[in-house]
Amino acid sequence: MFKTKEIVFLEPWDDGSHRAFREGLLACSRHRFTVLSLPGRFWKWRMRAAAAWFADRLNGQPPRADLILTTGFLNVADLRGLLRPPLDRLPVALYMHENQLTYPLSPLEEFDFHFGFTNIISCLAADRVVFNSEWHRDVFLEAIPGFLNRMPEAVPRDVPARIRARSEVIPVGLERTPLPVGHFPQYRGGRCDALAGPPWPRGQRPLLLWNHRWEFDKRPEMFAGALDFLLDRGLDFEVALLGEPAGQEAVFAPVAERLGARCRAFAWVPERCAYEAWLAAADIVVSCAAHEYFGVSVAEAIHAGAYAVLPRGQVYPSLYGAACRGRHFYADQAGLENLLADLVSGDACGHVCGLDALADQWTWARVGPRLDTLLADVESGAAR
């Protein structure tokens, strides 16, 4: 029998994929939630101090609670030490959207051991740790020994094995309606005979979609360079540049000017219905991420029928590689440019692509029950 729980959800970074995760889970869960959150800014201070802020509020007005759910910007050990009885005995589930051991540094930052160690200690202090992909869990656990070996003495033992023993892998849910029963893979990625299936591209020209933040870790300059390469080749295509610019409009401004009217969108689209329309129109979705532990925006576009062009060195081959029948992955700038040129010109890249059916397992309708079951089964102290 399903055990409905009273869950306190603590989100120190209520923005982007973190906010989408919180909203999606609450919309589909059978559990009851009390939410405390902080805006998505000052991430270093969130990791250092959010536990004290949340503990003060929980201690001051203790909620009905069977479980605490939080994410990787919270120091779980600090939280448990600051909570007063009986709150300090509540089981804690930790969802890891990202980690600070393997997250790429901004050009203006130096590596700070404190934040990576906070992730490690939080995983050890939590009763259950959930990673958004198997690849994410593996790269995090593999990075721990080298990190801890920098300690001069008193190094904790068997840390990766202890964390793995209490961990699960459940992807971030997609805010998408599941595909209908009997959905059939369609031909995508190149010109085909009119009798082979639905037309590709969907419009007069192939529409390339960028639906990521414009910050350094997504490497928008790579995509801008690839667009210049396509224009220099005289290829005809359109682009929708979506996502949060974060003050980086200059990275796409020159190529958008070159494209003129063929740049169909430039910057953030706040309305979900408008964003869904772009997903439905896109022929190709491109990621240039320097890190990606799951990739919600790519998965959404794939689920909507876009052909994915993805960096080989990130999570994507582990998610999509077994189901790929065409050319989806590239290794470097030249590989990205040549693959896009072949797709836009229709030169021998097309195939019947079933990645949308693969991504269907990550809609909230599929993921929500898995998270509900895990949260219902979390018990305090089981793995510490």
KEFI-315717 format. One record per residue (C-alpha): x, y negated, z. Coordinates in steps of 0.2 Angstrom, whole numbers, plus 5000, padded with zeros to 4 digits. Example, Ala and Ser with C-alpha at 12.3 -4.5 7.8 and 13.67 -1.06 7.14 Angstrom:
<nodes>
506250225039506850055036
</nodes>
This chain:
<nodes>
500050005000500649834995501249725010500749545008502049435017502149255024503749195015504649035018505448975002506948865005507648784989509048664991509148624972507348604966507748564948507948654931507948834931507848834950506248734950505548844936505949004946505048934961503548874951503449034941503549154956502249054967501049054952501049244950501549314967500349404979501349344994500949185003502249045003502748895013504048795003505348675009506448594995507648454991507948364975509248434962510648314966512248304976512548494974514148494985513248414999511748534997512948684999513748605014512248535023510548595017510548735030510648615044509248505036508148655034508448725051507948565059506248565050505948745053506448735072505348575074503748655067504048845066502948915051502049085051503449185042503949365039505349325028506449185021506849175003508249054997509449024983511349014981511548824985511148865003512348935016511349085023512549115037512448925043510548935042510449095053511649025066510548865067508848935068508148965085507249125091506249205084506549125067508449185068507849365067506849345051507549445036508249335022508249365003509449274993509249244974510849204965510449094949512349054948513949074958515348954962516749084960516549094941515548934936516648824925517348664932516948494925518448414917518448294932518448424946519648534955519248704961518648704979518748864989517448815001516048834988516549004982516749065000515048995004514249114991515249264998514749225016512949195011512849365002513549455017512349365029510749395018509849555020509449575001510349484987509549474970510549424954509749364938510749494927511949644929513249544920513149404933513249524948514849614940515849454936515449384954515949544963517449574951518049394956517949424975519549524978520749394969519849254978520049334995521849384992522349204993521949215012523549225022522749345035521149415043520449455026518749535027518649715020517649795007516649645003516149684985515549854990514549785005513749654994513349774980512549894992511249764997510949694979509649704965509549634948507949554943507949424929507249244930505449254924504949174907503449054907502749144891501249244888501749424885501749494867500149584862500149774862500749844846501849694842502949734828504749674824504849544810506149504797507149354802508749274799508849264780507849254764506849404759505649474747503849394748503149574752504349614766503449514779503149344786504149204777505849154784506149014787504448954794504548784786505248714771507048714778507848824792507548734809508948744821508548724840509648664854508648684870509948664884510648534895511948414885513248434899515048504898514648684903513448704888514748634876513648524865515148464856515348644848513548634841513848454835515448504826514548654818513148534812514448424804515148584796513448624788513248454782514948444774514448604765512948514758511748644766509948594769509148614787508348534801508748514819507748494835508948434849508048464865508548484884509148354897510448234889511148194907511848034900512748124886511848054871513448004862513948184859512448214847512148034841513348034826512748194818510948144822511247984812511948094798510448204798509248054798507448124797508048304797508448274815506648314821506848284840508148204850508148234869507048294883505248354880504348344897502648414891502648604891501448614877502648504866504048614870503148774866502748704849504548674846504948854851503548914839504348814825506148854827507048974815508648984824509148954843510948914846511948934863513748874865513748894883515448904892514549004906512849094906512249214919510549244911509949104899508149064901508048934886508749064874507649204880506149084878506549044860506949224856505249274864504449144852505249224837506849124834508449204828509849194841511549134838512549164854514349164861515049334863515949304879514449274890513049374897512149384880512949544873512449634889510649584887510349594868511849694861511049864862509549804852510449694839510349754821511149594813512349464816511949364832513649344841515149234837516849214846517449044842517048874833517448954816516349104819514948994825515048884809515149024797513749124805512648974804513148934786512649114781510949094790510548924783511048974766510149144767511749244763511449424769511149394788509349444789508549604796507049664806507349584823506549654838507349544851505749464855505049624861506549654872506349484880504549524883505049614899505649454906503949364906503249324923501849444920503249584920504549514932503349444945502749614952504549674953505049524964503449554974503849734978505649684983505149544994503849665002505149785006506549675013506949725031508049635043509849685046509749845034511449815026512449695037
</nodes>
